[in-house]
Amino acid sequence: MADWIPTYLSSGTLTAWYKADSISGSDGDSVAAWSDSSGNGHTTAQLTASRQPTLQTNELNSKSVVRFDGTNDILSDGDIAALDVGTGDIWMAAVFKSTDTSAEQIVFEKNHTIFGVVVAGDGDLQFRAGGSGASNAAEQNNGNWSRTAFVIATGARVSGTLSGFVNGSAADTTGVTNTGSINNKNVLDIGGRAAGATGSFNGDIAEILVGGATLDTNQRQKIEGYLAHRYGLSDNLPSDHPYKSSKPTFRLQPRISSGLVDGGLIQ
């Protein structure tokens, strides 16, 4: 048995994966680039030094986070074609902590009205996938989650139904119909939608995962379990979550292929 990690999702499910502990540097160093751990090459970057967030080491379960100042810090990639899914399925996951500034904060987005995780000015946590911004999002109401503690946020649109989950539990508003097209050709931004624009994120981001594909319940729960145990947040999961007590694992089992025994991945 070995620990399960997101690269063991079904082929094509994971599009981009950003984890803060993949960044080399010392505490307080500026972050000029955040590499994509999925292997798909979607590195985000910021060439202007004054707009670079900082690396904060040993912040969450002895792991690093990327800290954004809420003013103009932002990391961007080009358009990620795999996320231009039209009316198809798409998903997202993040571990972050925001600061209550009573203003909209964008954790990440690809046109913030169409795809992304956003903290609204009133404190609602919104999962947007398909357009119409807040009016057609899955949402956790402001009194039902903490903006001053790290949270696991997962969401997915499957067959035109958008669902959101906070620490492994269904959001207050979830299962909403959203069939808007995600074909926007916009860049992927982490920490805002443009340097200095409304929506700059103020807080820490430990990890972000996105995929232009279907994410089923089993896969979503594995992601939640992986993130919860990685960052010491398993107490936040509901008691009936399959990975409340232990992290997801996988095992290798021999199989017969063309008369030879080789390794097969069993999740």
C-alpha positions, 0 to 999 in steps of 0.5 A: 500500500502507498499513499494516494495522490492526485496523479492517480485520478483517471487519465485526463481528469487532472489538468493542473495542480499547484502545491505550495511545498513544490516551490523552492525557497526560504520563508518570505521569499517572493514567488515568481513562478508556481509550477504545475505538478500535474506534468501538464506544464501549466506553470503560473508566473509573475514577472513584476516583482512588486506583484509577486506573492510570498512563500511562507514555510512551515505554516500548515501541518509543517508545509508551505503556503503562498501568501497574497497581499490583497492588493496586487499579488497575482500569478497567471498562466495562459489560456488552458485549453483543457479547461475550455470545456464548453457545456461539459464537465469540470471540477476544482479543489483548493485549500486556503485561508482568506482574511475577512476584508469585507470585499470580494476575493478570488482564490483562482479564476478563468474569468471570475464570473465563469470558472473559479472559487470566490469569496464574496464581499459578504463572506459567502464562499462560491463555486463558479462553473458555467457563467452568471457569476454569483447568481448561478453558483454553488455556495456556502453561506457566510455564517457556515464556514470560517474565513480565518481558518484553512478550509478544503473547498471542492466543487464539480459540474457534472452533466450541467449540475454544479455542486460544492463541498466545504470540508467534505460536506455539501455546501448550503446551496448545491446541486444547482443547474448551470449549463453555461459554456466555459469557452472563454479563452481567458488565462488562469489566474491565482490570487485575483483577476488582474493586478490591482483589480477588484477581487485581489486575494488576501490570505494563504493558499496551500494547494489548488487542483483543477480539471476539465473532466468529470469528477465522480463522488469517489474521486472527489472524496479521495481528493478531500481525504488526500488534502485533509490528511496532508494538511492536518485538517482531517478533523474538519471532515464529517464523521461519515466521510470515507477518509475521515480516519485514514488517508486514501491509498492505492496498491499494485497488483500483478497482472498478466499481460501478453504472457508476462507478469507486470504491475497494475495500479489498483486504487 
